[in-house]
Amino acid sequence: MAIRFQPTLPADAVVMILPVEKDGIDRVEWSAHQTFRALALGAAAADRFTGEAGAMLELYAGEPVRRLVLLGVGGGDEPDWEKAGGAITARFGASGVTEVAVDLSGSSATAKAAARFAAAIVRRGWHHNVYRTKLPDKSKSTLEAVTIAGAPNGTEDAWAHEAAVTAGLELTRGLVTEPPNVLYPETFVERVRADVEGLGLEISVLDEAAMTELGMGALLAVSQGSVREARVLALKWSGAGEGDPALALVGKGVTFDTGGISLKPGPGMEDMKWDMGGAGAVVGAMKALATRRARANVIGVCGLVENMPDGAASRPGDVVTSMSGQTIEILNTDAEGRLVLGDVITWVQRTHRPGTIVDLATLTGAMIVSLGNEYGGVFANEDALADQLLAAGLATGDKLWRFPLSATYDKMIDSPIADMKNIGGKGAGSITAAQFVQRFVDEGVRWAHLDIAGMVWSDKAGATHDKGATGYGVRVLDRFVADNFEG
């Protein structure tokens, strides 16, 4: 979808959209819309339209017939503008309308709010219809362009940043949506390599032979039941010049998770194609950073495996040795993501020496029990790091909620025959999983773990996404980098 910024409304605009703040219809600038003024005021009163964010009131008048849409923008803050932008696409995306125009000239939108508004229009329109051969006409996207008139100074610069993040989001959503017979570790690497070509990212890949030589026994234990070979994918962005990356982003990339020998229940197992949502968010964030030429040194690393239950699969009771040298008693093969993260975190520390690590994973069902589909969970070994991530989440809408870490929980994963076991007791499942991952973080390294199990896929549409893949994680990581790692 094309977004165009220009000083005034196009003379031939058929659908014109006029933002209205909460209880602010009396403050609307009607100079360009006098034909509709009396009709709009009367209709708003009759329909009890008050300008709630995302609310709409449509009016028709003139010859030829033209349409004015009053669009509620609530209190006028950035989240309300974002909700309003998404509402435009929800209403007109498949309506048969090909173009709409939005008049911001009389609004109080800031440049950042206007850019976020425009981004929501585009993001809400993303669909993955590759495999649909009989899509009904009423479901086909028709909206091709949105003209935004009278945006404040600085909007186009802010929009360039949002457009880069949108590109990252679309990569993430596409990966998360693909079926598991199409997307597996090798094809994940191929897709990402092709998508980021020319952006300046340094790409490296480890195959199973390399991982075996490095001693990645934990990650390989997850992969050994699958005919699909595992991969580690690293994307390095050196936007601040030569030197080790200051930040490593690590993603769990289980392209399909049956649970292994500890087989999941059949109903709902099809959802486990998105168990690579953490890796998807990492590569999407790296694309966003490279696209906007972020002034930071960051590396994104994905551990990519498929967890299957064949005769070679890991068994409950097995003991494996991780790259760190620590031994792990596998009590449940469905607690596999933490094994992947442990080895990848060890690898990135030994090869790139980042001062800060943030890992993302659809790690535990317990996180969905705790937070539902409203927040991702955050665990951190430093308060300041947790605060930075929480702030980035609030700023972008990728909300996070902090959980505790402590030695008391750590004892729950001690094993009688190995250094640790891969599950704790019945309670605190998300916390003990985080405690497990923490054991692979070197002393002095700032580390945070984001459990995003409830956030990468949605059964209902939101302000910036339709049903399906949300792209969660890309925005919060981009903002976290912008606020804390760019000079």
C-alpha positions in Angstrom: 0.0 0.0 0.0 1.4 3.4 -1.0 1.4 6.3 1.5 1.7 9.8 0.0 2.3 13.0 2.0 1.3 16.3 0.4 0.4 19.8 1.6 -3.3 19.8 0.6 -6.1 17.3 -0.2 -6.3 16.1 -3.8 -9.1 17.9 -5.7 -10.5 14.6 -6.9 -10.6 12.8 -3.6 -13.8 10.7 -3.4 -13.3 9.5 0.2 -12.1 12.1 2.6 -11.2 11.3 6.2 -11.3 14.0 8.9 -9.8 13.2 12.3 -11.9 14.2 15.3 -10.5 14.2 18.9 -12.6 13.0 21.8 -15.5 15.4 22.4 -13.8 17.7 19.9 -16.2 17.9 17.0 -16.8 21.6 17.8 -13.1 22.2 17.3 -12.9 20.7 13.8 -11.5 22.8 11.0 -14.2 22.7 8.3 -12.8 25.1 5.8 -12.1 22.4 3.2 -15.3 20.6 4.0 -18.1 23.2 4.1 -20.4 21.0 2.0 -20.5 18.5 4.9 -20.4 20.8 7.9 -24.1 21.0 8.8 -24.8 17.4 7.9 -21.8 16.2 9.9 -22.7 18.1 13.1 -26.2 16.8 13.0 -25.2 13.2 12.2 -22.6 13.2 15.0 -25.2 14.3 17.5 -27.8 11.8 16.3 -25.3 9.0 16.2 -23.6 9.9 19.5 -20.3 10.1 17.8 -17.8 11.5 20.3 -14.4 10.8 18.6 -13.4 7.7 20.5 -10.2 6.3 18.9 -11.0 4.2 15.9 -14.7 5.1 15.8 -16.1 6.2 12.4 -19.1 8.1 11.0 -19.6 8.1 7.3 -21.5 10.9 5.4 -22.4 11.1 1.7 -23.2 14.3 -0.2 -22.6 16.3 -3.4 -22.8 15.5 -7.1 -21.0 13.4 -7.9 -21.4 11.7 -4.6 -18.5 12.2 -2.3 -17.9 10.6 1.1 -16.7 12.3 4.3 -15.6 10.1 7.1 -15.3 11.4 10.6 -12.5 9.4 12.3 -12.1 9.4 16.0 -8.6 9.8 17.3 -9.4 9.8 21.0 -7.2 11.8 23.2 -4.7 12.4 20.4 -1.8 10.5 21.8 0.3 8.1 19.6 -1.6 4.9 20.6 -4.9 6.5 19.7 -3.6 7.7 16.4 -2.3 4.2 15.7 -5.7 2.7 16.5 -7.4 5.2 14.2 -5.0 4.4 11.4 -5.7 0.7 11.7 -9.5 1.4 11.6 -9.1 3.0 8.2 -7.7 -0.2 6.7 -10.2 -2.4 8.6 -13.1 -0.4 7.1 -11.8 0.3 3.6 -9.1 -2.3 2.9 -11.4 -4.7 1.1 -14.3 -2.3 0.5 -13.8 -1.8 -3.3 -12.3 1.7 -2.6 -8.8 2.0 -4.1 -7.8 5.4 -2.6 -8.6 7.6 0.4 -7.4 10.9 1.6 -6.9 12.1 5.1 -6.9 15.7 6.2 -4.5 16.4 9.1 -4.3 20.1 8.5 -6.6 21.0 11.4 -5.5 18.2 13.8 -3.1 18.3 16.7 -1.1 15.3 15.5 2.7 15.4 16.1 5.1 14.2 13.5 5.6 10.9 15.3 1.9 10.4 15.8 1.2 11.1 12.2 3.9 8.7 11.1 2.6 6.0 13.5 -0.9 6.6 12.1 0.3 6.1 8.6 2.2 2.9 9.7 -0.9 1.4 11.2 -2.7 1.9 7.9 -0.1 -0.2 6.2 0.4 -2.8 8.9 -3.3 -3.5 9.4 -3.5 -4.3 5.7 -0.9 -7.1 5.7 -2.3 -10.5 4.6 -0.8 -13.8 3.6 -2.9 -15.2 0.8 -0.3 -17.2 -1.0 -2.1 -20.5 -0.6 -5.6 -19.3 -1.2 -6.8 -20.1 -4.7 -10.4 -19.2 -4.3 -10.4 -16.0 -2.3 -13.8 -14.3 -2.5 -13.9 -10.9 -4.1 -15.2 -9.3 -0.9 -12.0 -10.6 0.8 -9.6 -9.2 -1.7 -7.6 -6.1 -0.8 -8.6 -3.1 -2.9 -7.1 -0.1 -1.0 -3.9 0.8 -2.9 -3.0 4.3 -1.8 -3.6 6.7 1.1 -2.9 10.4 0.7 -2.2 12.3 4.0 -2.5 16.0 3.6 -1.4 18.7 6.0 0.9 16.5 8.1 3.2 18.5 10.5 6.8 19.1 9.7 9.1 16.2 10.4 6.4 13.6 9.6 8.2 12.2 6.5 11.4 11.6 8.5 9.5 9.9 11.2 7.6 7.9 8.6 11.0 6.6 7.1 11.7 5.1 10.5 8.3 3.5 10.8 8.5 2.2 7.2 11.7 0.4 8.1 10.0 -1.2 11.1 7.1 -2.1 8.9 9.4 -3.9 6.5 10.8 -5.9 9.4 7.3 -6.7 10.7 6.3 -8.0 7.3 9.3 -10.4 7.2 8.5 -11.7 10.7 4.8 -12.2 9.9 5.6 -14.0 6.7 7.9 -16.4 8.4 5.5 -17.1 11.3 2.6 -17.7 8.9 4.3 -20.2 6.6 3.3 -23.8 7.0 5.9 -26.1 8.5 6.3 -28.3 5.4 7.5 -25.1 3.6 9.4 -23.4 6.4 12.0 -25.4 8.3 15.5 -24.6 9.4 17.2 -24.7 6.0 14.4 -22.7 4.2 14.2 -20.2 7.1 17.8 -19.3 6.4 17.2 -19.2 2.6 14.1 -16.9 3.0 15.9 -14.5 5.3 19.1 -14.4 3.2 17.0 -13.5 0.1 14.9 -10.9 2.0 17.7 -8.9 3.5 20.0 -9.0 0.5 21.7 -5.7 -0.2 21.0 -4.2 3.2 24.6 -4.6 4.5 24.0 -7.4 7.1 26.8 -9.8 7.6 25.3 -13.3 7.4 26.9 -16.5 8.8 25.3 -19.9 9.2 26.3 -23.0 11.2 25.2 -26.4 10.0 25.0 -29.6 12.1 28.6 -30.6 11.4 29.8 -27.3 12.7 27.5 -27.4 15.7 28.7 -30.9 16.5 32.3 -29.8 16.4 31.5 -26.9 18.7 29.8 -29.2 21.2 26.3 -27.9 20.9 24.8 -31.0 22.4 21.8 -29.3 23.9 20.5 -27.8 20.6 21.3 -30.9 18.7 19.4 -33.1 21.2 16.3 -31.2 20.1 17.0 -31.6 16.4 18.0 -35.3 16.3 14.5 -36.7 15.9 13.9 -34.7 12.7 15.0 -35.4 9.1 15.4 -31.6 8.8 18.9 -30.5 9.8 19.3 -27.7 12.4 20.9 -24.4 11.6 22.2 -21.4 13.6 21.7 -18.2 11.6 23.5 -15.0 12.6 22.9 -11.5 11.2 25.4 -8.9 12.2 24.8 -5.1 11.7 27.8 -2.8 12.3 26.1 0.6 12.1 28.5 2.1 14.7 31.7 1.0 13.0 34.2 -1.8 13.7 34.1 -3.8 16.9 32.1 -6.4 18.7 28.4 -5.9 18.9 27.2 -4.1 22.0 23.9 -6.1 21.9 23.0 -9.6 20.9 19.4 -10.6 20.1 18.8 -14.3 20.4 15.7 -16.1 19.1 14.2 -19.5 19.6 13.4 -20.9 16.2 11.6 -24.2 16.6 10.0 -24.3 13.1 7.6 -27.0 14.3 7.2 -28.5 17.8 5.5 -31.8 18.3 6.8 -32.0 21.8 9.1 -34.8 20.7 8.7 -38.1 22.6 6.8 -36.0 25.2 4.2 -35.6 22.5 1.8 -32.7 22.7 -2.0 -33.3 22.5 -3.3 -33.4 18.9 -5.8 -30.6 19.1 -4.0 -27.3 18.6 -0.7 -28.9 17.6 -1.0 -27.2 14.2 -0.4 -23.9 16.0 3.2 -25.0 16.7 4.3 -23.8 13.4 4.7 -20.4 15.1 7.1 -21.8 17.8 9.8 -20.0 15.9 8.2 -16.6 16.7 11.2 -15.5 18.7 13.6 -16.1 15.8 11.1 -14.4 13.5 11.1 -11.3 15.7 14.9 -11.2 15.8 15.4 -11.3 12.0 12.5 -8.8 11.6 14.2 -6.5 14.0 17.6 -6.9 12.3 16.0 -6.0 9.0 14.4 -2.9 10.5 17.8 -1.8 12.0 19.6 -2.3 8.7 16.9 -0.7 6.6 17.0 2.5 8.7 20.8 2.3 9.0 20.7 2.3 12.8 23.9 3.7 14.4 24.5 0.7 16.6 26.4 -2.6 16.5 23.9 -5.4 17.0 24.0 -9.2 16.2 20.8 -11.3 15.8 21.2 -15.0 16.3 18.6 -17.7 15.7 18.7 -21.3 16.8 16.6 -23.2 14.2 15.4 -26.7 14.8 12.4 -29.0 14.3 11.3 -31.1 17.3 10.0 -34.5 16.1 9.4 -37.9 17.7 11.1 -40.5 15.6 13.4 -43.4 16.7 16.4 -41.2 17.0 14.7 -38.5 19.1 15.8 -37.6 22.6 14.1 -39.5 25.4 13.0 -38.3 28.8 15.9 -39.3 31.1 18.7 -38.6 28.6 21.6 -36.5 29.8 23.3 -34.2 27.2 26.3 -31.9 27.4 25.8 -28.3 26.3 28.4 -26.1 24.5 29.1 -24.4 27.8 30.1 -27.8 29.3 27.1 -27.9 31.6 25.2 -31.1 31.6 21.4 -31.3 31.3 19.0 -34.1 32.3 16.1 -34.0 29.9 12.9 -34.9 31.8 10.5 -33.5 29.2 11.4 -33.3 25.5 8.7 -30.6 25.1 10.8 -28.2 27.2 13.1 -27.9 24.2 13.4 -24.2 23.5 15.6 -23.5 26.6 18.1 -26.1 25.3 18.3 -24.3 22.0 18.7 -20.9 23.7 21.4 -22.2 26.1 23.7 -23.2 23.3 23.1 -20.2 21.1 23.7 -17.8 24.0 27.0 -19.6 24.7 28.0 -19.4 21.1 27.3 -15.7 20.7 29.2 -14.9 23.9 32.3 -16.9 22.9 32.4 -15.5 19.3 31.1 -11.9 19.6 31.4 -10.9 23.3 28.3 -8.7 23.5 27.8 -6.7 26.7 24.0 -7.2 26.6 21.9 -10.1 25.5 18.1 -10.1 25.0 16.6 -13.4 24.0 13.0 -13.9 22.7 11.1 -17.2 22.8 7.6 -18.7 22.6 8.9 -20.6 25.6 6.2 -21.6 28.0 2.4 -22.2 28.0 2.6 -21.0 31.6 3.2 -17.5 30.3 -0.1 -17.6 28.5 -1.7 -18.8 31.8 -0.1 -15.8 33.6 -0.6 -13.0 31.1 -3.0 -14.3 28.4 -2.5 -12.5 25.1 -2.0 -9.0 26.4 1.6 -8.8 27.5 4.9 -10.6 27.0 6.9 -11.6 30.1 10.3 -10.1 30.8 13.0 -11.5 33.1 16.3 -9.7 33.6 19.4 -9.9 35.7 19.6 -6.1 36.0 16.8 -3.6 37.0 18.0 -0.9 34.6 17.8 -3.3 31.6 14.3 -4.5 32.6 13.2 -0.8 32.9 14.6 0.0 29.4 12.7 -2.9 27.9 9.5 -2.1 29.8 9.7 1.5 28.5 10.3 0.4 25.0 7.2 -1.9 25.3 5.0 0.9 26.5 6.2 3.3 23.8 5.5 0.9 21.0 2.5 -1.1 22.2 4.5 -4.4 22.4 3.8 -4.5 26.1 5.8 -6.4 28.6 5.4 -7.4 32.3 8.3 -8.2 34.6 8.6 -11.5 36.4 11.1 -12.4 39.2 14.3 -14.4 39.2 15.8 -15.7 42.4 18.0 -18.5 43.8 14.9 -20.1 45.4 13.5 -20.8 41.9 16.9 -21.8 40.7 17.0 -24.7 43.1 13.9 -26.2 41.4 15.9 -27.1 38.3 18.8 -28.8 40.1 19.2 -32.4 39.0 20.5 -35.3 41.1 22.5 -36.7 38.2 23.5 -33.7 36.1 24.1 -30.0 36.5 20.5 -29.2 35.9 17.2 -30.6 34.6 15.1 -29.0 31.9 11.9 -28.6 33.9 11.1 -27.7 37.4 8.0 -28.6 39.4 4.3 -27.9 38.7 4.5 -24.3 39.6 6.4 -21.2 38.3 6.9 -22.8 34.9 7.9 -19.6 33.1 10.2 -18.6 35.9 12.1 -21.9 36.1 12.5 -21.8 32.3 14.1 -18.4 32.6 16.3 -19.6 35.5 17.5 -22.4 33.2 18.4 -19.9 30.4 20.2 -17.7 32.9 22.7 -20.4 33.7 24.2 -20.0 30.3 24.8 -16.2 30.7 28.4 -15.3 31.5 29.1 -13.2 34.6 29.1 -9.5 33.9 26.8 -9.8 30.8 23.5 -7.9 31.1 20.7 -10.3 30.1 17.0 -10.3 29.6 14.6 -13.0 28.5 11.3 -12.2 26.8 8.8 -15.1 26.9 6.4 -14.1 24.1 4.3 -17.3 23.9 1.0 -15.5 23.9 1.9 -12.7 21.6 3.2 -13.9 18.2 -0.2 -15.1 17.0 -3.7 -13.7 17.5 -7.1 -15.2 16.9 -8.6 -11.7 16.6 -7.7 -8.6 14.7 -5.9 -5.8 16.4 -5.1 -2.1 15.6 -2.1 -3.0 13.5 -2.7 -6.6 12.5 -5.4 -8.9 11.2 -6.0 -12.4 12.6 -2.8 -14.4 12.6 0.8 -13.4 12.9 1.3 -10.2 14.8 5.0 -9.5 14.3 5.3 -9.0 18.1 8.8 -8.2 19.2 10.1 -6.3 16.2 8.8 -2.9 17.4 10.0 -3.3 21.0 13.5 -4.4 19.9 13.8 -1.5 17.4 12.8 1.0 20.1 15.0 -0.6 22.7 18.0 -0.2 20.3 17.1 3.4 19.3 16.7 4.6 22.9 19.7 2.8 24.4 22.3 1.9 21.8 22.3 4.7 19.3 24.3 7.9 20.0 
